[in-house]
Amino acid sequence: MDNKSIGKKIREYRKKSNLTLEKFAELLELSPTHIGNIERGNKVPTLQTFIKITNILNVSSDILLSDNLNSKKEIKLIEISNILDELPNNEKDRVLDLFFSILDNSKKYISIDKE
């Protein structure tokens, strides 16, 4: 298991939640030093702490564990969906237009390669 990857994702989602290390530690009822060790991958959270982390950060465990799971593609799709959900509608439309434009161009190149 890649503890550094899990810790990195925990830190990423903590920062996205605008939580300082100290506030996050307080919510978890742990010391900031301990949380810092988890975020650096030096310590592994207990299952109880891991569940608290996911609940406080409002993120699913599969996203935090994604680099350790076989279903990385599905996890990335969930992450993309979560990002899109946070965007205002006009920005969401722009991102989706760009995405579909890239897909259309990719299909053109794929069909050229097959000929």
TIDRENDO-542175 format. One record per atom (N, C-alpha, C, O): residue number from 1; residue in one letter; x, y, z. Coordinates in Angstrom, 2 decimals. Example, Ala and Ser with C-alpha at 12.3 -4.5 7.8 and 13.67 -1.06 7.14 Angstrom:
# TIDRENDO-542175
PT   resi   resn         X         Y         Z
PT      1      A     13.19     -5.69      7.80
PT      1      A     12.30     -4.50      7.80
PT      1      A     13.20     -3.30      7.80
PT      1      A     14.24     -3.32      8.46
PT      2      S     12.85     -2.25      7.08
PT      2      S     13.67     -1.06      7.14
PT      2      S     12.90      0.03      7.87
PT      2      S     13.41      1.14      8.04
***
This chain:
# TIDRENDO-542175
PT   resi   resn         X         Y         Z
PT      1      M      0.85     -1.17      0.00
PT      1      M      0.00      0.00      0.00
PT      1      M      0.90      1.25      0.00
PT      1      M      1.92      1.30      0.69
PT      2      D      0.51      2.22     -0.78
PT      2      D      1.28      3.46     -0.92
PT      2      D      0.75      4.50      0.07
PT      2      D     -0.17      5.26     -0.23
PT      3      N      1.36      4.52      1.27
PT      3      N      0.91      5.43      2.33
PT      3      N      1.12      6.89      1.95
PT      3      N      0.33      7.75      2.34
PT      4      K      2.18      7.18      1.21
PT      4      K      2.47      8.56      0.81
PT      4      K      1.36      9.09     -0.11
PT      4      K      0.95     10.24      0.01
PT      5      S      0.88      8.24     -1.01
PT      5      S     -0.19      8.63     -1.92
PT      5      S     -1.48      8.93     -1.15
PT      5      S     -2.17      9.90     -1.44
PT      6      I     -1.79      8.09     -0.18
PT      6      I     -3.00      8.30      0.63
PT      6      I     -2.86      9.61      1.42
PT      6      I     -3.80     10.41      1.46
PT      7      G     -1.72      9.81      2.03
PT      7      G     -1.48     11.03      2.80
PT      7      G     -1.56     12.27      1.94
PT      7      G     -2.11     13.30      2.35
PT      8      K     -1.01     12.17      0.73
PT      8      K     -1.05     13.30     -0.20
PT      8      K     -2.49     13.67     -0.56
PT      8      K     -2.83     14.85     -0.63
PT      9      K     -3.32     12.66     -0.79
PT      9      K     -4.72     12.92     -1.13
PT      9      K     -5.48     13.50      0.07
PT      9      K     -6.33     14.38     -0.09
PT     10      I     -5.16     13.00      1.26
PT     10      I     -5.80     13.55      2.46
PT     10      I     -5.45     15.04      2.58
PT     10      I     -6.32     15.87      2.84
PT     11      R     -4.17     15.37      2.40
PT     11      R     -3.74     16.78      2.48
PT     11      R     -4.44     17.60      1.40
PT     11      R     -4.92     18.70      1.67
PT     12      E     -4.51     17.06      0.17
PT     12      E     -5.15     17.77     -0.93
PT     12      E     -6.61     18.10     -0.60
PT     12      E     -7.05     19.23     -0.80
PT     13      Y     -7.35     17.12     -0.10
PT     13      Y     -8.76     17.35      0.20
PT     13      Y     -8.95     18.18      1.47
PT     13      Y     -9.95     18.89      1.60
PT     14      R     -8.00     18.11      2.41
PT     14      R     -8.06     18.99      3.58
PT     14      R     -7.94     20.43      3.14
PT     14      R     -8.68     21.30      3.59
PT     15      K     -6.98     20.68      2.25
PT     15      K     -6.77     22.05      1.77
PT     15      K     -7.96     22.53      0.94
PT     15      K     -8.35     23.69      1.03
PT     16      K     -8.54     21.64      0.13
PT     16      K     -9.73     22.00     -0.64
PT     16      K    -10.89     22.37      0.28
PT     16      K    -11.75     23.18     -0.06
PT     17      S    -10.88     21.77      1.47
PT     17      S    -11.94     22.05      2.46
PT     17      S    -11.60     23.28      3.30
PT     17      S    -12.32     23.61      4.24
PT     18      N    -10.49     23.95      2.96
PT     18      N    -10.04     25.13      3.69
PT     18      N     -9.84     24.86      5.17
PT     18      N    -10.15     25.71      6.01
PT     19      L     -9.32     23.69      5.49
PT     19      L     -9.02     23.34      6.88
PT     19      L     -7.52     23.44      7.12
PT     19      L     -6.72     22.89      6.36
PT     20      T     -7.15     24.14      8.17
PT     20      T     -5.74     24.13      8.56
PT     20      T     -5.42     22.77      9.17
PT     20      T     -6.33     22.03      9.56
PT     21      L     -4.17     22.46      9.24
PT     21      L     -3.75     21.21      9.87
PT     21      L     -4.24     21.17     11.31
PT     21      L     -4.70     20.14     11.80
PT     22      E     -4.14     22.30     11.99
PT     22      E     -4.54     22.37     13.40
PT     22      E     -6.05     22.15     13.57
PT     22      E     -6.47     21.41     14.46
PT     23      K     -6.85     22.79     12.73
PT     23      K     -8.30     22.63     12.82
PT     23      K     -8.72     21.20     12.47
PT     23      K     -9.58     20.62     13.12
PT     24      F     -8.08     20.64     11.44
PT     24      F     -8.35     19.27     11.02
PT     24      F     -8.03     18.31     12.17
PT     24      F     -8.81     17.41     12.48
PT     25      A     -6.88     18.51     12.80
PT     25      A     -6.47     17.67     13.92
PT     25      A     -7.48     17.78     15.08
PT     25      A     -7.82     16.79     15.72
PT     26      E     -7.92     18.99     15.31
PT     26      E     -8.91     19.22     16.38
PT     26      E    -10.20     18.45     16.09
PT     26      E    -10.75     17.80     16.98
PT     27      L    -10.68     18.52     14.85
PT     27      L    -11.91     17.80     14.48
PT     27      L    -11.74     16.29     14.61
PT     27      L    -12.68     15.57     14.94
PT     28      L    -10.52     15.83     14.35
PT     28      L    -10.23     14.39     14.45
PT     28      L     -9.87     13.95     15.86
PT     28      L     -9.74     12.76     16.15
PT     29      E     -9.71     14.94     16.75
PT     29      E     -9.29     14.68     18.12
PT     29      E     -7.93     14.00     18.17
PT     29      E     -7.71     13.07     18.95
PT     30      L     -7.02     14.49     17.32
PT     30      L     -5.65     14.00     17.26
PT     30      L     -4.70     15.20     17.25
PT     30      L     -5.14     16.33     17.06
PT     31      S     -3.44     14.95     17.44
PT     31      S     -2.47     16.05     17.44
PT     31      S     -2.12     16.44     16.00
PT     31      S     -2.14     15.60     15.10
PT     32      P     -1.80     17.71     15.78
PT     32      P     -1.35     18.14     14.45
PT     32      P     -0.12     17.36     13.97
PT     32      P      0.02     17.09     12.78
PT     33      T      0.76     17.01     14.91
PT     33      T      1.95     16.22     14.55
PT     33      T      1.54     14.87     13.98
PT     33      T      2.10     14.41     12.98
PT     34      H      0.57     14.24     14.61
PT     34      H      0.10     12.93     14.15
PT     34      H     -0.52     13.05     12.75
PT     34      H     -0.25     12.23     11.87
PT     35      I     -1.34     14.06     12.55
PT     35      I     -1.97     14.27     11.24
PT     35      I     -0.91     14.58     10.19
PT     35      I     -0.98     14.08      9.07
PT     36      G      0.07     15.38     10.55
PT     36      G      1.18     15.67      9.64
PT     36      G      1.90     14.40      9.22
PT     36      G      2.28     14.25      8.06
PT     37      N      2.09     13.49     10.16
PT     37      N      2.73     12.20      9.84
PT     37      N      1.87     11.36      8.91
PT     37      N      2.38     10.67      8.03
PT     38      I      0.55     11.42      9.10
PT     38      I     -0.35     10.69      8.19
PT     38      I     -0.27     11.31      6.79
PT     38      I     -0.18     10.58      5.80
PT     39      E     -0.31     12.63      6.72
PT     39      E     -0.28     13.31      5.41
PT     39      E      1.05     13.09      4.68
PT     39      E      1.08     13.11      3.45
PT     40      R      2.13     12.89      5.40
PT     40      R      3.42     12.61      4.76
PT     40      R      3.60     11.13      4.46
PT     40      R      4.57     10.74      3.81
PT     41      G      2.67     10.30      4.93
PT     41      G      2.76      8.87      4.68
PT     41      G      3.64      8.14      5.67
PT     41      G      3.97      6.97      5.46
PT     42      N      4.04      8.81      6.75
PT     42      N      4.88      8.18      7.76
PT     42      N      4.08      7.30      8.71
PT     42      N      4.63      6.38      9.32
PT     43      K      2.80      7.59      8.84
PT     43      K      1.91      6.80      9.69
PT     43      K      0.65      6.45      8.91
PT     43      K      0.24      7.18      8.00
PT     44      V      0.06      5.34      9.27
PT     44      V     -1.19      4.89      8.65
PT     44      V     -2.31      5.14      9.65
PT     44      V     -2.22      4.72     10.80
PT     45      P     -3.38      5.82      9.22
PT     45      P     -4.49      6.04     10.16
PT     45      P     -5.20      4.73     10.48
PT     45      P     -5.26      3.83      9.64
PT     46      T     -5.73      4.64     11.69
PT     46      T     -6.55      3.49     12.02
PT     46      T     -7.81      3.55     11.15
PT     46      T     -8.10      4.59     10.56
PT     47      L     -8.52      2.47     11.08
PT     47      L     -9.75      2.46     10.29
PT     47      L    -10.73      3.49     10.83
PT     47      L    -11.39      4.18     10.06
PT     48      Q    -10.83      3.59     12.15
PT     48      Q    -11.75      4.56     12.76
PT     48      Q    -11.35      5.99     12.36
PT     48      Q    -12.21      6.80     12.01
PT     49      T    -10.06      6.29     12.40
PT     49      T     -9.59      7.63     12.01
PT     49      T     -9.81      7.86     10.53
PT     49      T    -10.20      8.95     10.12
PT     50      F     -9.55      6.84      9.71
PT     50      F     -9.74      6.97      8.27
PT     50      F    -11.20      7.30      7.95
PT     50      F    -11.47      8.14      7.09
PT     51      I    -12.12      6.64      8.62
PT     51      I    -13.55      6.92      8.40
PT     51      I    -13.89      8.34      8.83
PT     51      I    -14.65      9.03      8.15
PT     52      K    -13.33      8.79      9.96
PT     52      K    -13.54     10.17     10.39
PT     52      K    -13.01     11.14      9.35
PT     52      K    -13.65     12.15      9.05
PT     53      I    -11.84     10.84      8.80
PT     53      I    -11.23     11.70      7.78
PT     53      I    -12.16     11.83      6.59
PT     53      I    -12.41     12.94      6.11
PT     54      T    -12.66     10.72      6.09
PT     54      T    -13.55     10.76      4.92
PT     54      T    -14.81     11.56      5.21
PT     54      T    -15.30     12.30      4.36
PT     55      N    -15.35     11.42      6.42
PT     55      N    -16.57     12.14      6.78
PT     55      N    -16.32     13.64      6.93
PT     55      N    -17.12     14.45      6.46
PT     56      I    -15.21     14.01      7.56
PT     56      I    -14.91     15.43      7.75
PT     56      I    -14.63     16.10      6.41
PT     56      I    -15.06     17.22      6.16
PT     57      L    -13.89     15.40      5.54
PT     57      L    -13.53     15.97      4.24
PT     57      L    -14.62     15.79      3.19
PT     57      L    -14.53     16.33      2.09
PT     58      N    -15.66     15.02      3.55
PT     58      N    -16.76     14.75      2.63
PT     58      N    -16.25     14.19      1.30
PT     58      N    -16.63     14.64      0.22
PT     59      V    -15.39     13.18      1.42
PT     59      V    -14.80     12.52      0.26
PT     59      V    -14.90     11.01      0.48
PT     59      V    -14.77     10.53      1.60
PT     60      S    -15.13     10.28     -0.60
PT     60      S    -15.26      8.83     -0.45
PT     60      S    -13.89      8.18     -0.27
PT     60      S    -12.87      8.67     -0.76
PT     61      S    -13.89      7.08      0.43
PT     61      S    -12.65      6.37      0.71
PT     61      S    -11.96      5.91     -0.58
PT     61      S    -10.73      5.88     -0.64
PT     62      D    -12.73      5.54     -1.59
PT     62      D    -12.12      5.07     -2.84
PT     62      D    -11.29      6.16     -3.51
PT     62      D    -10.30      5.85     -4.17
PT     63      I    -11.67      7.41     -3.34
PT     63      I    -10.87      8.49     -3.92
PT     63      I     -9.55      8.63     -3.17
PT     63      I     -8.50      8.80     -3.79
PT     64      L     -9.58      8.54     -1.84
PT     64      L     -8.35      8.63     -1.07
PT     64      L     -7.44      7.43     -1.32
PT     64      L     -6.21      7.54     -1.22
PT     65      L     -8.03      6.30     -1.62
PT     65      L     -7.26      5.07     -1.86
PT     65      L     -6.99      4.80     -3.34
PT     65      L     -6.40      3.77     -3.68
PT     66      S     -7.41      5.69     -4.21
PT     66      S     -7.44      5.41     -5.65
PT     66      S     -6.12      4.92     -6.23
PT     66      S     -6.13      4.07     -7.12
PT     67      D     -4.99      5.43     -5.77
PT     67      D     -3.71      4.99     -6.32
PT     67      D     -3.36      3.57     -5.88
PT     67      D     -2.42      2.96     -6.41
PT     68      N     -4.10      3.05     -4.93
PT     68      N     -3.85      1.70     -4.43
PT     68      N     -4.88      0.68     -4.94
PT     68      N     -4.78     -0.51     -4.64
PT     69      L     -5.85      1.15     -5.71
PT     69      L     -6.92      0.27     -6.19
PT     69      L     -6.71     -0.09     -7.65
PT     69      L     -6.04      0.63     -8.39
PT     70      N     -7.28     -1.20     -8.05
PT     70      N     -7.20     -1.63     -9.44
PT     70      N     -8.11     -0.84    -10.36
PT     70      N     -7.87     -0.78    -11.57
PT     71      S     -9.13     -0.22     -9.82
PT     71      S    -10.14      0.47    -10.62
PT     71      S     -9.85      1.96    -10.73
PT     71      S    -10.74      2.78    -10.51
PT     72      K     -8.62      2.32    -11.07
PT     72      K     -8.21      3.73    -11.12
PT     72      K     -9.05      4.54    -12.11
PT     72      K     -9.37      5.69    -11.84
PT     73      K     -9.41      3.94    -13.25
PT     73      K    -10.19      4.68    -14.25
PT     73      K    -11.53      5.11    -13.70
PT     73      K    -11.96      6.24    -13.90
PT     74      E    -12.21      4.19    -13.00
PT     74      E    -13.50      4.52    -12.44
PT     74      E    -13.38      5.62    -11.38
PT     74      E    -14.24      6.49    -11.28
PT     75      I    -12.31      5.55    -10.60
PT     75      I    -12.08      6.56     -9.57
PT     75      I    -11.85      7.92    -10.21
PT     75      I    -12.37      8.93     -9.74
PT     76      K    -11.06      7.95    -11.29
PT     76      K    -10.81      9.22    -11.99
PT     76      K    -12.10      9.79    -12.52
PT     76      K    -12.30     11.01    -12.47
PT     77      L    -12.99      8.95    -13.03
PT     77      L    -14.29      9.43    -13.51
PT     77      L    -15.11     10.05    -12.39
PT     77      L    -15.79     11.06    -12.59
PT     78      I    -15.04      9.46    -11.21
PT     78      I    -15.74     10.02    -10.05
PT     78      I    -15.14     11.38     -9.69
PT     78      I    -15.87     12.33     -9.41
PT     79      E    -13.81     11.46     -9.71
PT     79      E    -13.14     12.73     -9.40
PT     79      E    -13.53     13.81    -10.42
PT     79      E    -13.80     14.95    -10.04
PT     80      I    -13.55     13.45    -11.69
PT     80      I    -13.94     14.41    -12.74
PT     80      I    -15.38     14.87    -12.52
PT     80      I    -15.68     16.06    -12.63
PT     81      S    -16.25     13.93    -12.21
PT     81      S    -17.64     14.27    -11.96
PT     81      S    -17.77     15.22    -10.77
PT     81      S    -18.55     16.17    -10.82
PT     82      N    -17.02     14.97     -9.71
PT     82      N    -17.06     15.84     -8.53
PT     82      N    -16.58     17.24     -8.87
PT     82      N    -17.15     18.23     -8.41
PT     83      I    -15.53     17.34     -9.67
PT     83      I    -15.00     18.64    -10.07
PT     83      I    -16.04     19.39    -10.90
PT     83      I    -16.28     20.58    -10.68
PT     84      L    -16.66     18.69    -11.85
PT     84      L    -17.69     19.32    -12.69
PT     84      L    -18.86     19.81    -11.85
PT     84      L    -19.40     20.89    -12.10
PT     85      D    -19.25     19.01    -10.87
PT     85      D    -20.38     19.40    -10.02
PT     85      D    -20.13     20.70     -9.28
PT     85      D    -21.06     21.44     -8.98
PT     86      E    -18.87     20.99     -8.98
PT     86      E    -18.53     22.20     -8.22
PT     86      E    -18.48     23.45     -9.10
PT     86      E    -18.48     24.57     -8.59
PT     87      L    -18.44     23.27    -10.41
PT     87      L    -18.33     24.41    -11.32
PT     87      L    -19.68     25.08    -11.54
PT     87      L    -20.72     24.42    -11.50
PT     88      P    -19.67     26.40    -11.77
PT     88      P    -20.91     27.06    -12.18
PT     88      P    -21.34     26.51    -13.54
PT     88      P    -20.51     26.02    -14.31
PT     89      N    -22.62     26.58    -13.84
PT     89      N    -23.15     25.96    -15.06
PT     89      N    -22.45     26.43    -16.34
PT     89      N    -22.18     25.63    -17.22
PT     90      N    -22.17     27.74    -16.44
PT     90      N    -21.52     28.23    -17.67
PT     90      N    -20.11     27.65    -17.81
PT     90      N    -19.67     27.34    -18.92
PT     91      E    -19.40     27.50    -16.70
PT     91      E    -18.05     26.91    -16.75
PT     91      E    -18.14     25.42    -17.07
PT     91      E    -17.33     24.88    -17.82
PT     92      K    -19.13     24.76    -16.48
PT     92      K    -19.34     23.34    -16.74
PT     92      K    -19.58     23.11    -18.22
PT     92      K    -19.03     22.17    -18.80
PT     93      D    -20.39     23.96    -18.84
PT     93      D    -20.66     23.84    -20.27
PT     93      D    -19.39     24.02    -21.10
PT     93      D    -19.16     23.29    -22.06
PT     94      R    -18.57     24.99    -20.72
PT     94      R    -17.31     25.24    -21.45
PT     94      R    -16.37     24.04    -21.35
PT     94      R    -15.76     23.64    -22.34
PT     95      V    -16.27     23.46    -20.15
PT     95      V    -15.39     22.31    -19.96
PT     95      V    -15.89     21.12    -20.76
PT     95      V    -15.11     20.42    -21.41
PT     96      L    -17.20     20.89    -20.73
PT     96      L    -17.76     19.76    -21.48
PT     96      L    -17.62     19.96    -22.99
PT     96      L    -17.35     19.01    -23.71
PT     97      D    -17.80     21.19    -23.46
PT     97      D    -17.60     21.48    -24.89
PT     97      D    -16.16     21.17    -25.30
PT     97      D    -15.92     20.56    -26.34
PT     98      L    -15.22     21.60    -24.47
PT     98      L    -13.81     21.33    -24.75
PT     98      L    -13.53     19.83    -24.74
PT     98      L    -12.84     19.32    -25.62
PT     99      F    -14.07     19.14    -23.76
PT     99      F    -13.89     17.69    -23.65
PT     99      F    -14.40     16.97    -24.91
PT     99      F    -13.71     16.12    -25.47
PT    100      F    -15.61     17.32    -25.33
PT    100      F    -16.18     16.65    -26.51
PT    100      F    -15.42     17.03    -27.78
PT    100      F    -15.32     16.22    -28.70
PT    101      S    -14.91     18.23    -27.84
PT    101      S    -14.09     18.64    -28.98
PT    101      S    -12.82     17.80    -29.05
PT    101      S    -12.41     17.36    -30.12
PT    102      I    -12.19     17.60    -27.90
PT    102      I    -10.99     16.76    -27.86
PT    102      I    -11.32     15.33    -28.27
PT    102      I    -10.56     14.71    -29.02
PT    103      L    -12.44     14.81    -27.80
PT    103      L    -12.84     13.45    -28.19
PT    103      L    -13.08     13.35    -29.68
PT    103      L    -12.65     12.38    -30.32
PT    104      D    -13.75     14.33    -30.25
PT    104      D    -14.00     14.32    -31.70
PT    104      D    -12.69     14.29    -32.47
PT    104      D    -12.54     13.53    -33.43
PT    105      N    -11.73     15.12    -32.06
PT    105      N    -10.42     15.14    -32.73
PT    105      N     -9.68     13.82    -32.55
PT    105      N     -9.02     13.36    -33.48
PT    106      S     -9.79     13.22    -31.38
PT    106      S     -9.14     11.94    -31.13
PT    106      S     -9.71     10.87    -32.04
PT    106      S     -8.96     10.05    -32.58
PT    107      K    -11.02     10.87    -32.23
PT    107      K    -11.66      9.88    -33.10
PT    107      K    -11.18     10.04    -34.54
PT    107      K    -11.01      9.05    -35.24
PT    108      K    -10.95     11.28    -34.97
PT    108      K    -10.46     11.51    -36.32
PT    108      K     -9.07     10.90    -36.50
PT    108      K     -8.79     10.28    -37.53
PT    109      Y     -8.22     11.06    -35.49
PT    109      Y     -6.87     10.51    -35.57
PT    109      Y     -6.89      9.00    -35.50
PT    109      Y     -6.11      8.33    -36.18
PT    110      I     -7.77      8.45    -34.68
PT    110      I     -7.87      7.00    -34.57
PT    110      I     -8.34      6.41    -35.88
PT    110      I     -7.79      5.39    -36.32
PT    111      S     -9.32      7.01    -36.53
PT    111      S     -9.81      6.46    -37.80
PT    111      S     -8.76      6.59    -38.90
PT    111      S     -8.71      5.74    -39.79
PT    112      I     -7.93      7.62    -38.86
PT    112      I     -6.85      7.77    -39.84
PT    112      I     -5.82      6.68    -39.64
PT    112      I     -5.30      6.12    -40.61
PT    113      D     -5.50      6.36    -38.37
PT    113      D     -4.52      5.34    -38.05
PT    113      D     -4.98      3.95    -38.50
PT    113      D     -4.15      3.12    -38.87
PT    114      K     -6.28      3.69    -38.48
PT    114      K     -6.81      2.39    -38.84
PT    114      K     -6.83      2.18    -40.35
PT    114      K     -6.88      1.04    -40.80
PT    115      E     -6.80      3.25    -41.13
PT    115      E     -6.91      3.12    -42.59
PT    115      E     -5.64      2.68    -43.22
PT    115      E     -5.58      2.53    -44.44
***
